[in-house]
Amino acid sequence: MTATTDPYDVLDPSAPVYTLSGGDWQDIVQDVADRHPDRIVVNMGPQHPSTHGVLRLVLELEGETVTQARVVVGYLHTGIEKNCEYRTFTQAVTFLTRADYLSPFFNETAYCLAVEKLLGITDQIPERANVIRVLMMELNRISSHLVWLATGGMEIGALSAMLYGFRERELILDIFEMITGLRMNHEYIRPGGVAQDLPPGAVEKIREFLEVMPARIDEYHDLLTGQPIWIKRLKDVGYLDLTGAVALGATGPIMRAAGYPWDLRKVAPYCGYETYEFDVPTQTDGDCFARYLVRMDEMRESLKIIEQCLDRLRPGPVMVEDKKIAWPAKLAIGPDGLGNSLDHIRHIMATSMEALIHHFKLVTEGFHVPPGQVYTAVEAPRGELGVHLVSDGGTRPYRVHFRDPSFVNLQSVAAVCEGGMVADVIAAVASLDPVMGGCDR
């Protein structure tokens, strides 16, 4: 076997293979010392090296230069996908919303689109439900990018970015709580539509956010974009060109920062995205600074889409008409979150025995989904978020598997870190924006 000439093919038949786990540290250190006496091994984690989740990096250093970077995942180990096999198709949303916990609405939408495709009801989803889905996802995209800006900035010393990023994120979480009853992990988007309509005052609250947010993005640019230290820490750091991004499967801002305008909202639209006017921001430098600029521009584009959503909201249902799928029947926000409305409870408990039986069967048994398998994908804040869903014809998923962009993009760590300084590892990993809840699902 000859050595590869592909710089992104890390398979070297002569190189040692490590199985990194909890009790491997002494073996790795000793092996590296035997082969390269002038190198040291640094164990970064398992903790929050870029405050994006429990990630472990094993770095080989020669002086302050990173010669090898290995990524160790699996410390969060939620088992979300497996748990879905023991819940109904609707109940599975409760698990999946918690995977990438910074992008819950994208998890929910990708899965629900897969269920609806198997049911054959994609074209039956009410227009208002699709508009609300797009509205919530774009608000979620901004909130996710704000966490990236806040945590990434904090890790390289820009503490003001952390304060301002979380300040604006709170405005969005207040909107989420008003609409869904929860700040995170909403289970708001359900197979067939959404759990309930927008409550009174929600549109006005979103418009207030649209008024203040553009100036806040300008403030971030004034604070960071021309700041010499910020530029020094990000410019020409963590370089990954388009060839590397494609070879490693990296999508989202990583690919767009390398110059390719790949966005599933444009190339494979869903939820009516083809009817919205927005641009796909790109840069060509492929470094940390380019990824920063792409995400900053994406927040502005999301604001455009949100405004279009508000203008398109028309009275109408938010769940499919088929009562054998539209579960739960009627919801309301109570003091403890989302629950059945009192009017619905009175109806099923005191008025209609048939309605009670129907509600009972939907909640306990769920609905049957025809056998088959599908793959659906959405453009999440970190890239292509795909769902492979398999049904055996029952009321529970036979298999649910997420193609999470955090997991795939982490393959780029070696490419963006090796050959650089150890101090740049934090900036490079932060620019990938991994969320370990999606990686270790």
Backbone torsions as a table, in degrees:
resi	resn	phi	psi	omega
1	MET	NA	128.3	-178.6
2	THR	-92.1	154.7	179.0
3	ALA	-66.7	143.8	-177.6
4	THR	-76.9	149.7	174.4
5	THR	-101.1	-2.1	179.1
6	ASP	-79.8	116.3	-177.5
7	PRO	-65.8	-15.5	-179.4
8	TYR	-103.4	2.9	175.0
9	ASP	-94.8	104.4	-173.5
10	VAL	-86.4	2.6	-179.0
11	LEU	-77.4	109.9	177.2
12	ASP	-120.2	111.9	-174.3
13	PRO	-63.2	-20.1	-179.2
14	SER	-90.3	-10.2	-176.7
15	ALA	-81.9	148.4	177.2
16	PRO	-70.2	152.1	178.7
17	VAL	-110.2	126.9	-179.5
18	TYR	-108.2	139.5	169.3
19	THR	-106.2	100.4	-172.8
20	LEU	-84.0	121.1	178.5
21	SER	-146.6	-165.5	-172.8
22	GLY	-66.8	-32.8	-173.6
23	GLY	-109.1	32.6	-170.7
24	ASP	-106.0	-1.7	-167.0
25	TRP	-61.0	-50.4	-177.0
26	GLN	-62.1	-37.5	179.4
27	ASP	-63.1	-43.5	-178.9
28	ILE	-65.7	-46.8	-178.4
29	VAL	-60.5	-44.5	-178.2
30	GLN	-66.1	-41.2	-178.7
31	ASP	-64.4	-43.7	179.1
32	VAL	-65.7	-38.8	178.7
33	ALA	-63.4	-36.9	179.2
34	ASP	-69.4	-39.1	-175.9
35	ARG	-84.8	-37.0	-176.0
36	HIS	-135.6	84.7	-177.1
37	PRO	-60.0	-21.4	-177.3
38	ASP	-89.3	3.8	179.8
39	ARG	-108.9	155.2	172.6
40	ILE	-123.8	158.7	179.6
41	VAL	-113.0	129.2	179.6
42	VAL	-114.9	129.0	178.0
43	ASN	-99.6	110.4	-179.7
44	MET	-105.2	98.7	-177.6
45	GLY	111.7	-172.0	4.2
46	PRO	-76.6	113.6	177.7
47	GLN	-158.3	-150.4	-178.3
48	HIS	-106.3	78.0	-179.8
49	PRO	-63.4	-30.3	173.1
50	SER	-126.4	26.3	180.0
51	THR	47.5	39.9	176.5
52	HIS	-115.7	4.8	179.3
53	GLY	140.8	176.7	-175.7
54	VAL	-80.6	94.6	-176.7
55	LEU	-123.1	141.8	176.3
56	ARG	-116.0	130.4	175.3
57	LEU	-117.6	128.3	174.4
58	VAL	-107.1	111.7	-172.5
59	LEU	-111.1	131.3	168.8
60	GLU	-96.3	127.0	-175.3
61	LEU	-120.3	140.3	169.8
62	GLU	-119.9	101.0	-166.9
63	GLY	69.6	-123.5	175.8
64	GLU	-106.7	11.9	179.8
65	THR	-96.4	132.9	178.6
66	VAL	-81.3	115.6	178.3
67	THR	-93.4	-30.6	175.1
68	GLN	-147.1	139.9	177.5
69	ALA	-128.8	122.0	179.2
70	ARG	-116.2	137.8	-178.5
71	VAL	-104.2	131.2	177.8
72	VAL	-119.1	119.6	-178.4
73	VAL	-118.1	175.4	175.0
74	GLY	107.5	1.3	-177.0
75	TYR	-75.3	-25.6	179.1
76	LEU	-79.6	-46.6	167.0
77	HIS	45.5	66.6	-175.9
78	THR	-82.8	-27.4	-177.5
79	GLY	68.7	27.5	-175.5
80	ILE	-62.5	-46.0	-175.9
81	GLU	-61.6	-42.3	-178.9
82	LYS	-67.5	-37.6	179.5
83	ASN	-62.0	-29.0	-179.4
84	CYS	-62.5	-25.7	-179.3
85	GLU	-69.3	-12.6	-177.7
86	TYR	-111.2	15.6	178.2
87	ARG	-131.6	160.9	176.8
88	THR	-69.0	169.0	-177.6
89	PHE	-60.2	-34.7	178.5
90	THR	-77.1	-41.7	-179.4
91	GLN	-64.2	-26.4	-179.2
92	ALA	-61.3	-26.2	179.4
93	VAL	-59.7	-33.2	-179.3
94	THR	-61.0	-35.5	176.6
95	PHE	-76.9	-48.5	-169.9
96	LEU	-67.7	-27.8	178.2
97	THR	-63.7	-19.5	-177.4
98	ARG	-93.0	-0.9	-177.9
99	ALA	-63.6	-85.8	170.6
100	ASP	-81.4	95.4	-170.6
101	TYR	-70.7	-10.9	173.5
102	LEU	-90.4	-8.7	179.6
103	SER	-131.9	52.9	-173.5
104	PRO	-61.2	-37.8	-176.8
105	PHE	-69.3	-27.4	176.6
106	PHE	-73.0	-40.5	174.7
107	ASN	-57.5	-47.7	-176.9
108	GLU	-64.1	-45.0	-176.5
109	THR	-66.0	-46.4	-178.6
110	ALA	-58.4	-43.3	179.8
111	TYR	-67.9	-46.0	-177.5
112	CYS	-65.0	-35.3	175.5
113	LEU	-61.6	-36.2	178.2
114	ALA	-68.0	-44.0	178.4
115	VAL	-62.0	-44.3	-179.1
116	GLU	-65.6	-33.2	177.8
117	LYS	-67.1	-41.0	176.9
118	LEU	-67.0	-36.3	178.8
119	LEU	-74.1	-18.4	-177.5
120	GLY	75.8	29.5	-176.4
121	ILE	-117.0	16.8	-176.9
122	THR	-54.8	-41.1	-177.7
123	ASP	-80.8	-4.5	-179.0
124	GLN	-97.3	-3.1	180.0
125	ILE	-67.6	126.9	-177.5
126	PRO	-59.0	147.4	-178.8
127	GLU	-59.5	-41.3	-179.3
128	ARG	-63.2	-37.3	178.1
129	ALA	-63.5	-42.7	179.1
130	ASN	-65.2	-39.0	178.6
131	VAL	-64.2	-41.8	179.0
132	ILE	-65.7	-38.5	176.9
133	ARG	-59.7	-47.8	179.3
134	VAL	-62.7	-42.0	179.4
135	LEU	-57.9	-48.2	-177.4
136	MET	-69.4	-37.6	179.4
137	MET	-66.0	-40.2	-177.8
138	GLU	-72.5	-35.6	170.9
139	LEU	-61.1	-40.7	179.6
140	ASN	-66.6	-35.1	178.0
141	ARG	-61.9	-42.4	179.7
142	ILE	-65.7	-45.4	-178.8
143	SER	-63.0	-36.8	177.9
144	SER	-66.8	-44.8	178.4
145	HIS	-64.2	-31.5	177.8
146	LEU	-67.1	-37.3	175.7
147	VAL	-66.7	-39.6	175.9
148	TRP	-59.8	-45.9	-179.5
149	LEU	-63.8	-43.0	-176.7
150	ALA	-67.5	-49.7	-176.1
151	THR	-73.4	-42.2	178.1
152	GLY	-63.2	-40.8	177.4
153	GLY	-64.4	-42.7	-179.7
154	MET	-61.4	-39.2	-175.3
155	GLU	-69.1	-21.1	178.0
156	ILE	-111.8	19.1	169.3
157	GLY	99.6	-2.7	-179.8
158	ALA	-90.0	76.8	-174.2
159	LEU	-66.5	-28.1	178.4
160	SER	-63.8	-35.0	177.8
161	ALA	-61.3	-37.8	178.6
162	MET	-64.8	-43.2	-178.8
163	LEU	-65.1	-45.8	-176.5
164	TYR	-72.3	-38.7	-179.6
165	GLY	-61.6	-45.7	179.0
166	PHE	-72.6	-26.7	176.7
167	ARG	-62.1	-47.2	-179.6
168	GLU	-73.2	-32.4	177.9
169	ARG	-61.7	-34.8	178.8
170	GLU	-61.0	-35.0	177.7
171	LEU	-61.5	-40.3	-180.0
172	ILE	-72.3	-41.0	179.6
173	LEU	-64.5	-31.6	174.3
174	ASP	-63.1	-39.1	177.1
175	ILE	-65.1	-45.3	179.0
176	PHE	-58.9	-43.6	-179.3
177	GLU	-65.3	-36.7	179.1
178	MET	-65.7	-37.3	-175.3
179	ILE	-85.8	-41.4	-172.6
180	THR	-107.8	-15.3	-176.2
181	GLY	92.3	-7.8	-176.5
182	LEU	-137.3	152.8	176.8
183	ARG	-81.9	-33.1	179.8
184	MET	-143.2	166.7	175.1
185	ASN	54.2	62.2	-162.6
186	HIS	-83.7	-37.4	-169.3
187	GLU	52.4	44.7	-177.6
188	TYR	-92.3	-40.5	177.7
189	ILE	-84.6	121.4	-174.4
190	ARG	-120.7	158.8	172.6
191	PRO	-55.7	121.7	-179.1
192	GLY	104.3	-11.9	-178.5
193	GLY	158.4	-134.1	176.0
194	VAL	-128.0	163.1	-171.4
195	ALA	-65.4	-38.1	178.6
196	GLN	-158.9	165.2	-178.6
197	ASP	-73.6	166.9	176.4
198	LEU	-64.1	132.7	-179.5
199	PRO	-75.1	164.2	176.9
200	PRO	-57.7	136.5	178.2
201	GLY	91.7	-10.8	-176.9
202	ALA	-67.5	-44.6	-178.8
203	VAL	-62.3	-42.0	179.7
204	GLU	-63.8	-39.6	179.8
205	LYS	-66.2	-38.1	178.1
206	ILE	-67.4	-39.9	178.8
207	ARG	-64.3	-34.9	175.9
208	GLU	-62.4	-39.8	177.8
209	PHE	-64.6	-40.8	179.5
210	LEU	-63.6	-27.4	179.8
211	GLU	-74.0	-35.6	-173.8
212	VAL	-93.9	-26.6	-169.5
213	MET	-68.6	-40.5	179.3
214	PRO	-55.8	-39.8	178.9
215	ALA	-68.2	-31.2	178.4
216	ARG	-68.7	-38.5	176.4
217	ILE	-64.7	-38.8	174.5
218	ASP	-59.4	-38.2	179.8
219	GLU	-64.5	-39.3	177.0
220	TYR	-61.7	-43.3	179.2
221	HIS	-63.1	-43.2	179.1
222	ASP	-61.5	-35.4	-176.7
223	LEU	-77.6	-37.7	-166.7
224	LEU	-116.9	-44.6	-163.8
225	THR	-58.8	-39.3	179.2
226	GLY	-99.6	6.1	-176.3
227	GLN	-73.0	125.1	-173.2
228	PRO	-58.9	-40.8	-178.8
229	ILE	-67.8	-41.9	178.5
230	TRP	-59.7	-45.1	179.1
231	ILE	-64.3	-42.7	-178.5
232	LYS	-62.4	-36.6	-177.7
233	ARG	-77.8	-23.1	-173.7
234	LEU	-111.7	-32.4	-174.7
235	LYS	-71.8	131.2	-179.8
236	ASP	62.3	26.1	178.0
237	VAL	-117.9	139.8	177.5
238	GLY	65.6	42.0	-175.2
239	TYR	-69.5	132.9	173.2
240	LEU	-145.7	113.4	-177.9
241	ASP	-81.4	178.6	-175.5
242	LEU	-64.9	-39.3	178.4
243	THR	-59.4	-43.4	178.7
244	GLY	-66.4	-40.5	179.8
245	ALA	-62.4	-42.8	179.4
246	VAL	-67.1	-44.0	-178.6
247	ALA	-62.7	-33.4	-177.0
248	LEU	-94.7	-1.6	178.6
249	GLY	77.6	13.5	-178.9
250	ALA	-72.2	135.6	-179.8
251	THR	-130.2	-172.0	177.1
252	GLY	71.5	-148.5	-178.4
253	PRO	-58.0	-26.8	178.9
254	ILE	-63.9	-46.9	179.9
255	MET	-70.9	-41.0	-178.4
256	ARG	-68.7	-29.0	176.3
257	ALA	-71.7	-15.0	176.3
258	ALA	-94.7	2.7	171.4
259	GLY	108.9	-1.5	-176.1
260	TYR	-106.5	118.3	-175.5
261	PRO	-79.7	54.6	-179.3
262	TRP	-85.2	113.4	-179.8
263	ASP	-143.8	119.6	-176.0
264	LEU	-62.4	-23.6	176.6
265	ARG	-64.4	-23.5	178.6
266	LYS	-100.3	-46.9	-171.4
267	VAL	-85.2	-25.2	177.7
268	ALA	-144.7	67.7	-169.9
269	PRO	-64.7	155.1	-178.6
270	TYR	-147.1	160.5	178.2
271	CYS	54.5	24.4	177.3
272	GLY	81.7	16.6	-178.7
273	TYR	-60.6	-25.7	-178.8
274	GLU	-66.0	-14.1	-179.1
275	THR	-95.3	-1.0	-179.1
276	TYR	-99.3	147.6	178.1
277	GLU	-99.1	117.0	176.2
278	PHE	-162.4	158.4	179.3
279	ASP	-102.0	160.2	175.4
280	VAL	-106.7	103.1	-177.5
281	PRO	-65.7	140.1	176.3
282	THR	-138.5	159.0	169.8
283	GLN	-134.8	170.6	-176.7
284	THR	-119.7	-8.3	-173.8
285	ASP	-78.6	-25.9	176.4
286	GLY	67.2	21.7	179.0
287	ASP	-113.0	-175.1	-177.8
288	CYS	-61.4	-37.2	-179.3
289	PHE	-67.2	-37.4	177.8
290	ALA	-64.9	-40.2	178.2
291	ARG	-66.4	-35.8	174.8
292	TYR	-60.5	-48.2	-178.6
293	LEU	-65.1	-38.7	179.5
294	VAL	-61.6	-46.5	-178.1
295	ARG	-67.9	-35.8	176.7
296	MET	-63.0	-42.9	178.5
297	ASP	-68.4	-34.1	180.0
298	GLU	-63.9	-33.4	177.7
299	MET	-63.5	-38.9	177.8
300	ARG	-66.3	-40.9	178.5
301	GLU	-64.4	-36.9	177.5
302	SER	-64.1	-36.7	176.6
303	LEU	-61.1	-38.9	177.1
304	LYS	-61.8	-44.2	-178.4
305	ILE	-66.5	-40.6	-179.7
306	ILE	-61.1	-42.9	179.2
307	GLU	-63.0	-39.2	177.0
308	GLN	-65.3	-36.8	177.6
309	CYS	-61.4	-45.2	-179.5
310	LEU	-62.5	-37.4	179.6
311	ASP	-71.0	-22.1	-176.7
312	ARG	-93.2	-10.0	-176.9
313	LEU	-63.2	118.6	177.1
314	ARG	-123.3	149.8	178.4
315	PRO	-56.8	141.8	-179.7
316	GLY	164.5	173.5	-179.7
317	PRO	-70.8	160.4	178.0
318	VAL	-121.4	12.1	178.2
319	MET	-145.2	149.5	179.6
320	VAL	-57.5	155.6	-177.0
321	GLU	-74.8	-24.0	-177.6
322	ASP	-64.0	108.4	-175.8
323	LYS	-70.5	-11.4	176.3
324	LYS	-81.4	-8.6	178.8
325	ILE	-115.6	-34.7	-172.1
326	ALA	-71.9	79.1	178.7
327	TRP	-117.6	145.7	-11.3
328	PRO	-76.5	166.2	-167.3
329	ALA	-66.3	-62.0	-178.2
330	LYS	-137.0	133.5	-177.0
331	LEU	-122.6	160.2	175.9
332	ALA	-150.9	155.8	177.8
333	ILE	-90.0	118.9	177.3
334	GLY	-106.7	-173.9	-178.9
335	PRO	-64.1	-21.4	-178.7
336	ASP	-110.5	23.6	178.4
337	GLY	109.6	-142.5	-172.9
338	LEU	-97.2	131.8	178.2
339	GLY	-154.1	178.9	178.9
340	ASN	-67.6	141.2	179.2
341	SER	-68.6	152.6	-179.7
342	LEU	-63.2	-34.9	178.7
343	ASP	-62.9	-41.3	179.4
344	HIS	-67.1	-40.6	178.7
345	ILE	-62.2	-42.4	178.1
346	ARG	-62.4	-38.3	-177.9
347	HIS	-65.3	-48.2	-175.1
348	ILE	-78.5	-23.0	-177.4
349	MET	-94.8	-22.9	-172.8
350	ALA	-128.7	-12.0	-172.5
351	THR	-115.8	-50.1	-169.8
352	SER	-128.0	112.8	175.0
353	MET	-65.1	-37.5	179.2
354	GLU	-62.4	-41.6	178.9
355	ALA	-65.4	-35.9	178.0
356	LEU	-65.2	-45.7	179.5
357	ILE	-62.3	-43.9	-179.5
358	HIS	-62.2	-45.3	179.9
359	HIS	-63.0	-41.8	-178.9
360	PHE	-62.0	-44.4	-178.0
361	LYS	-68.5	-38.9	178.9
362	LEU	-63.8	-41.8	-175.7
363	VAL	-74.3	-41.8	-174.4
364	THR	-87.3	-37.0	-174.5
365	GLU	-102.7	-37.9	-176.3
366	GLY	85.1	-172.2	-179.5
367	PHE	-110.2	152.8	179.1
368	HIS	-81.8	139.0	177.3
369	VAL	-115.6	128.8	-178.4
370	PRO	-55.0	146.9	-179.6
371	PRO	-64.6	146.6	179.5
372	GLY	151.4	-178.9	177.8
373	GLN	-141.3	145.0	-178.4
374	VAL	-140.4	160.8	171.4
375	TYR	-129.2	125.3	175.3
376	THR	-126.5	153.8	-177.9
377	ALA	-144.5	147.9	175.5
378	VAL	-128.8	161.4	177.4
379	GLU	-90.1	95.4	179.6
380	ALA	-83.0	170.9	-179.0
381	PRO	-58.8	-26.0	-178.6
382	ARG	-101.5	-1.6	179.0
383	GLY	132.6	-155.8	-175.9
384	GLU	-70.5	116.2	175.8
385	LEU	-106.4	107.5	-175.8
386	GLY	-111.2	153.3	178.1
387	VAL	-128.1	123.2	170.8
388	HIS	-102.2	111.3	-175.7
389	LEU	-114.9	131.2	179.3
390	VAL	-121.7	132.1	176.8
391	SER	-121.4	140.6	175.5
392	ASP	-103.1	13.0	179.4
393	GLY	95.9	-0.4	-179.1
394	GLY	-91.6	-161.8	-178.2
395	THR	-99.8	1.7	178.1
396	ARG	-126.7	150.2	176.5
397	PRO	-63.3	136.5	173.4
398	TYR	-76.0	-35.3	177.9
399	ARG	-158.3	136.4	173.1
400	VAL	-127.9	124.4	177.8
401	HIS	-134.9	129.7	-179.7
402	PHE	-97.8	135.2	166.8
403	ARG	-94.3	87.1	-172.8
404	ASP	-86.9	130.1	-176.8
405	PRO	-64.4	-28.3	178.0
406	SER	-61.9	-44.2	-179.9
407	PHE	-63.2	-45.5	-178.4
408	VAL	-69.4	-43.4	-176.7
409	ASN	-66.5	-24.6	178.3
410	LEU	-65.9	-17.7	173.8
411	GLN	-62.5	-17.4	-178.1
412	SER	-83.9	-5.7	-174.4
413	VAL	-57.6	-47.6	-179.3
414	ALA	-60.1	-42.6	-177.1
415	ALA	-65.3	-36.0	-176.0
416	VAL	-89.9	-13.4	-175.7
417	CYS	-107.3	-38.6	-174.4
418	GLU	-67.7	133.8	-175.9
419	GLY	93.0	-12.0	178.0
420	GLY	-99.0	-178.5	-179.8
421	MET	-82.7	152.6	-179.4
422	VAL	-62.7	-30.7	178.7
423	ALA	-66.7	-22.9	-178.3
424	ASP	-86.2	-8.4	-179.5
425	VAL	-61.0	-42.5	-178.5
426	ILE	-61.4	-47.5	-180.0
427	ALA	-63.9	-40.0	-177.9
428	ALA	-66.5	-46.3	-180.0
429	VAL	-66.5	-40.3	178.6
430	ALA	-62.1	-34.8	-179.4
431	SER	-68.6	-22.0	174.8
432	LEU	-77.2	-21.4	177.2
433	ASP	56.7	51.1	177.7
434	PRO	-77.1	144.2	173.2
435	VAL	-121.3	115.4	-168.6
436	MET	-72.0	-17.4	173.4
437	GLY	-62.4	-35.5	175.4
438	GLY	-79.1	-30.9	-179.4
439	CYS	-70.7	-44.1	-173.3
440	ASP	-102.5	35.9	-175.6
441	ARG	-70.5	NA	NA
